[in-house]
Amino acid sequence: MLTTLHPNRRVFAACFAAALTCLPATQSRAASVTTRVASGLSAPIFATHAPGRPDQLFIVERAGTIKILNKNTGLINPTPFLTIPDVDTFFEGGLLGLAFHPDFNTNGKFYVNLTTAPIAAGTDLTTRIREYTVTDLINNPNIANPTPKEILSIGQPQGNHNGGWIGFSPTDNNNLYIMTGDGGSSNDSGAGHTAGSGNAQDITNNLLGKVLRIDIDNDDFIADATRNYAIPTGPGAQGNPFVGITGDDEIWAFGLRNPFRASFDRLTGDLYIGDVGQGAREEIDFQPANSTGGENYGWRLREGDIATPSGGVGGPLPPGAVDPIYDYQSFGSGNFTGDSVTGGILYRGPVTELQGLYIFADFIDNHIWSFDPADPGNTVARINDDLLSNVGLINNIVAITEDTAGNLYIIDIGGEIFRVGIPGDINADAFVGINDLNTILTNWNQNVTLGNHAQGDIAGNGDAFVGIDDLNIILANWNTGIPPGNATNIPEPASLLIFTTLLGLLTRRNING
């Protein structure tokens, strides 16, 4: 396979790109394409992007490894970004979350949420938030220093309901948000659970069943080597809601059962939380970007928007509590029930039909849904048939996430990762243009890896060959998507005669070899 574009081909590509502006308006275009971008992984459970790394996707494997997918080659780097040796995967434990510092491109810092063996009597696991660093961003940017700094640890009474998601808000860059489950078991009761209320409703000396918010750029606990963070303080949203009053200072919101996946809207800063139900309701909770914190999402009194129907713990909505913006029946049948919600993202990527919709899934029943946040109940739709992959089968979805360009990724714990983007966007920059055309021309008439989107095999299920069918995808979708830098990026006009001539040359090359 050719690895560089011959000078004559570069000239050819430039002329060809100019000619593409004359394509007829009737050229058909597909709305989106779902491509398997990785397979054979060991229990992938999350993926995300890093500031300053638009060509990479960081993949989290549950047993403790973080790998890098090179979006330009479609291949995973042979050496892991980081391997954490003391991860304990008992029950629902493991390496569960990853978030990069907003200034990662200069300070190399990133954070993980993982479980290790218990360190306190009466617990099954220990949740740890750790900071790692890439110490040489220039010469060795794809390998992290394996020595962590402990940020925070929490004992887990049981091995389930560990939450796991961590992240930074686009409007609150210095603070790390941490989702914690209620500690496990059922009805938030039993050993290790606050009698009479459960952990999720207990806001004193109890960090379980919460959204925590900590300042990871400062340290209020210099004498404690296991607490390396500060408490956000100040007026309004600058400070955490229980500072100076009853309640743990780390708490930002509470009343959650198992907030397995959450996300911030990259445009507005609104927070969406997928909270796994017990047996009656699965729910999506919401916090607006202008919140000052302190929301109570109701568990264990409430499951979804009803009183918890089991265990004798249900009751009316607590004063000031917040119902979910959407919930659905657990253990039902049909296209709008499920057994374990996987929270998703508010889509801001290049697929026009998905823009402004919240995309989420069910881990057990394999449904994928969307809704308009302005009216979730009346707009929810099952979209599985719109997201069929070129190869592989999407099931057991543990995360729906995005890359730097806003492309949507679906993580299948069975070992596969799928990307939803626009047809023809080979390099996953959310735009179909000259870079994608160059890939086609570089690999023209070449045998490539079957279904490897990054090598230009983009038509249908892939035929392991780059030819006219792949080129046609580029032509049909030329200049669609989100232009890099929000510029128009439209080539200079050219005549239809030039376009016809160049297309003929390519076609003859395809035939004659």
Buried (B, 14 or more C-beta within 10 A) or exposed (E): EEEEBEEEBBEBBBBBBBBBBBBEEEEEBEEBBBBBBBBEBEBBBBBBBBBBBBBBBBBBBBBBBBBBBBBBEBBBBEEBBBBBEEBBBBBBBBBBBBBBBBBBBEEBBBBBBBBBEBEEEEBBBBBBBBBBBBEEBEEEBBBBEEEBEBBBBBBBBBBBBBBBBBBBBBEBEBBBBBBBBBBBBBBBBBEBBBEEBBBBBBBEEBBBBBBBBBBBBEBBEEEEEEBBBBBBEEEEBEBBBBBEEEBBBBBBBBBBBBBBBBBBBBEBBBBBBBBBBBBBBBBBBBBEBEBEBBBBBBBBBBBBBBBBEEBEBBEEBBEEBBBBBBBBBBEEEEEBBBBBBBBBBBBBBBBEEBEBBBBBBBBBBBBBBBBEBEEBEEBBEEBEEBBEBBBBEBBBBBBBBBBBBBBBBBBBBBBBBBBBBBBBBBBBBBBBBBBBBBBBBBBBBBEBBBBBBBBBBBBEEBBEBBBBBBBBBBBBBBBBBBBBEEEEBBBEEBEEEBBEEBBEEBEEBBEEE
